[in-house]
């Protein structure tokens, strides 16, 4: 574990990646693919993205076709048993106690970020948007793609909405899709991350608890008592 930074910083925004970060060792696509008995297909798509053979747009286009005919409730239901970090609730509640806006910035599908936002109390979220027909079923098409630059732009936009300067924002991620965002915020944490993400971040650690991240952010400490949150999460469009 490495780290740097002073202890006098004031934070107003905290951003978190989803695949590989809040979802350790896996991705939304891999998880949903297993539910739908399409493991072989999605594993090839994920490998293609990780090896730079496929863009995120190409992966999401092919993956969306696998969801055709399903409803949003179907997709949300598959999130109930997805792998996730421990103590997400406690970490987000602790940040809310300090009036820090908590957001999910991801290049995966927005049904997943919506589920995490509502389950754990994040204030806003983004993600790839899918097309639903009049009956509320997925058509297999993508309404809005998201890439790593869109992720950084979303974080910047959210910081502006809460009236925060970039140096009052920190972000937690794990891979190449987070590099643009790492460069745009005041402090970055590479959690269970790839070598390129570790090299680009201000600090890095391996942990299965989100609360342990807070000990590395200057001026923050891990929570001792969880607190509740109020208000629905806002979906960025």
Secondary structure, DSSP 8 states (H G I E B T S, - for coil): -B----S-----EEEE-TBTTTBTT--HHHHHHHHTT-HHHHHHHHHHHHTTSS-HHHHHHHHHHHTTT-BHHHHHHTTTT----BTHHHHHHHHHHTT-EEEE--SSBHHHHHHHHHHHT-SEE--BEEEE-TTSBEEEEEEE---HHHHHHHHHHHHHHTT--GGGEEEEE-SGGGHHHHHHSSEEEEES--HHHHHHSSEEE--SBTHHHHTTSTT----SS-----S--EE--
